[in-house]
């Protein structure tokens, strides 16, 4: 079975067929899904999905696009939501200097604050890092993220940066970009990162892999990521499937009993 370690099934792009799609996952070899949160306003919809589908877990956190008007009360709300047993991580949190929808200093403040909250809760983090490698790494070093662990979602950094992330005990996630024809660096990094520290994801409905690029993404396409990773690693797709499934369970502290639901 495959584990899609980063999806957004609460997104409106799934409104027309969300239930039909999720109901088809097991027959299409998708065993577990981590639904990542971007704002506190999404969490009730995410909880509803998790309740209906036992194989869907979730994170709670505020994406860098959404942090401009955050307050300390929001951190208290985040902590309350994190008590739900289906919440397995704090995220996605981080920095996004590509769009700069929130001021950079504000992004850094609330990234650090949420990382510290994850430490308080002893929960792994899901990191969003877009064109902000240095500041992102500086913040994670300062808060000593090795105490919580977690995953770098849609990894776009270098192998050298990955080395330090691996030293922290974290995982590296690869998604649809790994399949793109011009995707040189992700392939180089995927070759470098040990298989026991890799997870795979879709980030659906975004970042659809080849050969469906341009269409809406879903977990039904995650096997393309596994197959491309198998080519890079020189192993079978089944080995990738088994390893990344177990890695994601470890990353998010999902027990055997929970995974069997």
N, C-alpha and C positions, 0 to 999 in steps of 0.2 A: 504493500500500500504506500501511497505518496502522502507527504505532509506538506501542504501549502502554508508556509510559515508567515505569509503576509498578504492579506486580502482586505477588501473593503466592501463587503456585501450589503452594508447599509446604504451604499451609494445609490442615488436615484436612477442611475443607469440600469439597475437591476429591478426596478419597480414592476416591470411588465412580466417578468418570469422568474423572480427570485426563488419562490418555493419549488417550482418545477426543476430549476437548475440544482438547488441544494439537495433535493430528493434524489437526484441522479448520481450523486458523487460516489457512493460505495460501488455501484455497478460499473463505474468508470475508474476504479482503482485509486480513488482519493479517500484516504482514511481519516485524516485530521486536517483542520483548518484553523489558523490563527487570524481572527478578524481584528485588524489594527484600528485604533481610535485616533481621530484627529482633533476633536473638540469635545468638551463636556456635554454640549448639546446633542451629540450623537448617541450618548451612552444608553439611553432608554431603548432606542431602536436596536442597538447592538445586543443588549440584554435579551430582548425579545427573540432575536435570531438564535442566540445561545440556548435559550430555554427550549425552543422548538426543535433544535438540532443538537443532540448531545455531543456530536463530534466536532462542533465549532466552539472554540475558546476565544478569548478576547484580551486585549490590553486596554488600559485607560491612560490617557495623556493628552497633552495639547501640542499640536503641530506648530512649528515656528511661524507658519502663516497666520495663526490664530491667537498669538500671545499678547498683542498690543494692549488689550484692556484687562489683562489678568490682575487678580488681587490675591492676597493671602487667604481670603475666604475660599477662593477657588481651589487652593491646595488642600483645605480641609474637606471640600466636597470630593476632590480626587481621592483622598484617603478613605472616605466613606465608601465610594464606589469600589475601591480596591478590595474591600472586605468580601465582595461577592466571590464565591469559590470558582466561578468560571473565569475570573480575571487572573491572568498568569504573568503579566508584565506591565511596566510603565512605558507608554509610548503611543504613537511614535513622537519622540522628542528630539530636539537638535537645532540645527541651524540651516537656513536656506538663503544663500547670498545670490542665487540666480534670479529670483523674483523680488526679493526684499519687500514682501508684503507687510512685514513688521520691521520697525527700525532695528538695526543690528545690535545696538547696545541692549535693547529690550529683549531681543531674541536670546542674547547671551545670559542675561539675568535670569530668565525663566527656564532656560535650558539647565543652568546650574542648579536652580531651585528644585526642579523636577528630578534631576539626578540625585540630589541630596534626599529628596522624598523617597525615591526608590531604595536608597540605602537604609532609611529609617524603617521601611516596610520589608526590607530584605527580599526585594523582588528584582528580577532582571529588567534591563532596559532594552527598548527597541530604538535604535539611533537613526535619525534622518540627517544626512550630511551632504548638502549639495553646494559645491564650490566654496566650502568653508572649512577645509581640512585642518588648517593650523589652529584656528580658534576652537574648533570642535575637539581636537586632541588636547589642547591646553586645558579646556574645561574638564574633560574626563580625567586627565592626570591630576588636576587640583582636587577633585573630589574622590580620587582613588577608586575608580569604578570597578576594580578587580574584586571589591567586596560584594558586588551584586552580580556581575557578569551580564550577559545579554548578547545582542546581535547587532551588527551594522547592516541595516536594511539597504538593499540595492547598492551594494558596495561599488564605489567609483574611485577609490584611492589607489595608491601604488602598492607594490609588493613590500616595499620598505615600511610603509605605514601599517600594512597588514601584520607585519612581524611584531610590532609593538602591541597591536590589538590582540593578537594571539597570546602574547606574553601576559596580558591581563585576564586570560581565560575566557575570552569572548569568542563568538562565532561570526563567520562572514557569510552573508546571504547573496546568492546570485539568482537573477531572474531573467526576464525576456531579453534584456540587453545582451546577454551572453550569446544569444542566437543571431544577433544582427550581423550582417555581412561585413560591416566596417568595425566590428567590435574587437579591437586588438588588445587593449589593456586588460579588459575583464578576462579574456582568455589567458593572458599571461599570469594574472593574479590567481585565477582558478587552478592553473597548473602548479603554482607555488604553494597554495594553502593545502595543508594535509586534509585528507578526506574526512577524518574524524572531527573536523572543525568547520565543516561546510553545511549550510542549510540552503534549501531552494524555496523560491517564492514566485508568485505572479504579480503582486501589487495590483491585482485586478480591481476595477475594470481598465487599468492603465497598463502600459508597457507590454503589449501583446507580442509574443514571440513569433519569429518566422516559423511557418509560412503564412501566418494569419495576421501579420503586422498591418495595422490600420483598422482592424475590427475591434469590437469590445473584447476585452480579455476575461477569462474565468479560470477557475482551478482545473477545468477540463483540458487546458492547454499546458499544464505544468510538466507533463511528460516530455514535451519538447526541450525544456530546460534540462531535465534529467538526462535525456539522450545526448544533448550537446556536451554536457559535463562529462558523460561517459567517454565521448570521443577524445576530449581534452586529456582526461586522466588515463586513457588506455585500459579501461575496465568495462564491464558490462553495465547496461542500464539497470539491471536488477541489483547490482552491487551499489550503485548510486542511490537507488530507491531505498534499499534497506538501511544504508548508512545515514542518509539524510533524515529519514524518518526517526531513527533512534537519536540522532544529534538534536533534532528539534524538540523531542520529548525531554531530553536532558536540559537543554537551554531553558525551556519554560517550566521545568520541574513538574511535568505531567507524569503521574504514576501509571504503572501497568493497569491497575484497576480502573483508573479514569479513562485510559486509552482504549479499554475494552468496551466502553459504553456504546 
